[in-house]
Amino acid sequence: MAAAIAADTSTTSTPAGAAPARDNAQAAVAPSARTLAGHDARSVGRLFIHKPHQDFSCTAVTVEGGRNKNLAATAAHCLSDSNGAVVSALYVPAYVDGNRPFDSFPLRSWVAALGYDPQNPSNHDAAFMTLGPNCCGQNAGDVSIMNLVDFNDGPYQRVTVVGYGNSQGDMSKQYACSDAGGYPDPDNSTRIAVNCRLGGGASGGPFFVQSQPGHWDKVIGVIRGHTGTASREVGPLYGSHEEAAWHQAISDS
């Protein structure tokens, strides 16, 4: 886990697979990113991915739909890109400073959104995962809330984005930009953008909106990466392509 590097990419350059950012890497601090407060931290976790030649790190979030409360969402490029496809992965909810308060949940199967291309992961960069139980026989939903999912929301709304990014100097904690204004990504109108810098490792982190006042628990997309200027995080808005993948993941659960 300590050797995992960020699997994020810049959305304005050819995806290179991984940024050389480790847990103790130093990076410019983004004032808008801060430690997460006011949200159930158990529903977001760090995702450790083993690919053929490297270990990577992303973010994932538990979502509703799995028959055994074992569904999670992340970015598709975390699981398959030019570095190859995932060999194995562990989801660690509420990971902090190397601690796994609810143990870890192994990846069992996953489905990418229709239209996702691992060699050119600019469109529909979203995936849903089925997780196996932890060491105690619990499913992810037994230790966490299963967040709502919405496939028809637009970009113009208040969002909270969460991720294990390295903008604060490490990837060992959850960071967030809270209650920020979403808007269409200038480079791709099917994506949502927010002025925030979470950094490498945040890919797969959720764009949350409130299902009711005070409850940031509805996922409308996940972080794909940041722009070349590193001033905003962007990701696919969940639509029909992502909904089809979600239904397939439910069938696999």
N, C-alpha and C positions, 0 to 999 in steps of 0.2 A: 504493500500500500504506500509506503514512504517513497518508493521509486516511481510512482505513477506520475506522468506528465499530462498537462492539459491537452484535451483533444479539440479545443476550439480553433476556429479559423476566422480570418478577416473576410467579411462578405464582399469586399471590393477587390479581392485578389484571388488568384487561383488557389483553391484549398490545398494546403500543404500537409494537413493531417494533424500535426501537433506543434504547439508552441513550446519552447524550452523553458517551461515554468514548473518548478517543483514546490513542495510545501513551504520551503524556506526562501523561495525566490523573492527578490526585492522588486517592487514595481511602483510606478507613480500612484499616489493615493487619489482616488476619486472622491471628492467631497460628498457627492450624492449617495455613495454606497456606505452603508453602516451595518453594524450588527443587527440581526433581526429581533424585533420585539413585537408583541401583540399578535402573534400567529402561532398556531400549533406546530412547533418545529419538528414534531415527529413525522409530519406528512411530507417533508422534503429530506432528501438524503444524498450522500455522495455515492457515485457509481464508479466502481473500480473495474476497469475493462482490460482483459488480456487478449491482445492480438498476436499474430505469429511472431513479430519481431520487437514488440514494445508493450509496456503496460501504460494505460492511459487513465485519465480521471475526468469525469463529467458530473452532472447533477441530474437527479431524477425526482419524480413526485408521484405519490400514490394517487390513483384515480378510481372512480366508481366503475362497476361493470363486471368485474371478475366474479364468477360464481362462488369462488372460495376466498373472496377478498384478497386477491393476489395480483392485481393489475397495477402497473406503473407506467409512466410516460417519460420519454427523454427525446433527445435529438437523434435522428437516424444516423447522422455521420459519426456519432459516438460508437455505433455498433458496426458500421460498414462504410468504408471510404477508400481512398487510394492506398491506405496502409494495410488494407485487407479487412476481412470480416472477423467479428468477435469469436474468440475460442471459448472464453468463459468470462463471467462477470459476477460481481457481488454488489448488491444494493445495501447500503448502510444508513438507515434512517437516523436523523439527528446526530450524525457523526460530528464529533468536536474534539480537536486536539489529540487525535489518535484513539479516542474512546468510542466504543460501539455499545451504547446503553441498551439497545434492543437486539444485539447481535447483528447478523447479516443474513440476507436472503439471496440465494443464488439465482441467476438467470436460468430459466427453463426453456423459453421460446420467445420469439419477438417477431413483430410485423412492422414493416416500414409503410409509410403512406404511399398510395398509388402515385406514380410519376416521379418518385425519388430515384436519382441516379447516383450511385456511389462515386463515380468518376467525375461528376459535376453536380455536387450536392447543394445547388443554389435554390432549388424548388422543392417544396413539400418535405422539408428536412425535419420530419417528425416520425416517431415510432412508439409503439406500445409493447410492453414486455409482460410476460407471465413469469411470476417469481415462485420459486420453491419455498418451503418452510425454513425457519431458522433452526438452530440446534435444539430448541425446546419444543419443536413441532408446531410453533405458531406461524400463521400467515401474516403478511405485512399489515393487513387490516385489523388484526387482533391487537396490534400495538400502536395503531395510528388511525387517524380518520381517513376515509377514502373520499378525496375531493370530487366535487361535481365537475362535469365536462360540458362545454357548450360549443357547438359546431357552427353557430350562425351569428356570432357577435362581430361587430365591426371594430375598427381600430380607434375610433374617437371616444375614448372613455378613460376613466381613472383606473390605473393598474398598479399592482405591486409585483415587482420581479425579484426572484430569490435565486441565489446560486452560490456554489462553492468556488468563487472566482479569486484570482490572485491580485486584484487591484489594491488590496490592503496589505500585501506582502506575503500572504500565504493562502493555501486552499484548505485550511483545517477547520474553518468555521463557516456557518451560513452568513451571507451578507445580503442586504436587500436595498432596493430603492423603493420607497413606500409612497403610495398614493400619487403616482406621477401621471402626467398626461400622455396618453398614447396617440399615435398618428400613423398614417401609412408610410412605410419605408420608401424614401425617395428613389431607391434603386429597384424596388419591386413592390408594386401596390398590393400584392397578395400577402405581404408580410406586415406585421405591426412593428413599430419602432418606439423607443422611449429614450429620453435623454438620461442616460445612466451608464456607468462604467463599472461592471463587476469583474471583468477580466477573464483570463484563461482558466478553464475549469468550470465555468458557469453554463456551458452548453447543456441543454436539456432542462435547465431550470424553468419553473413555471411563470407565465404571465397570469397572475391572479386578478380577478375582479370580485366584487362583493356580491354574494348571493342574497344577503340581507345586511342591513347596517351593522358594521363592526365585524363581519365574518368574511375574511378574505379566503374563500374556499372554492371558488369556481375557476377552472383552468380553461383559457381560451386559446392557448398556444404555448410553445416552449422556445427558449432562447436558441437561436442558431449560432450567433456570434456577434461580433462588434464590427463596426464599419472601419474603413482604413484610417479615419481620423480618431477612432477609439472614443468617440463622444457619445455613441448611442448603442444600445443593445437591440437586436432585431431578431425576429423569428416568424415562422409561418403562423398565420391565423388558422385555427382549425376550421376546415370546411368539409366538403363531401369526400375528398380524397382521404383525409384523416379519419373521417367517420367510418369509412369502409374498413380501414385498418383496425380501428377500435372494435368494430363488430367481429372481425376475424380473430382478434386477440381474445375476445370474450369466448368465442367458440373453442379456442385452444386452451382456455383456462380450465 
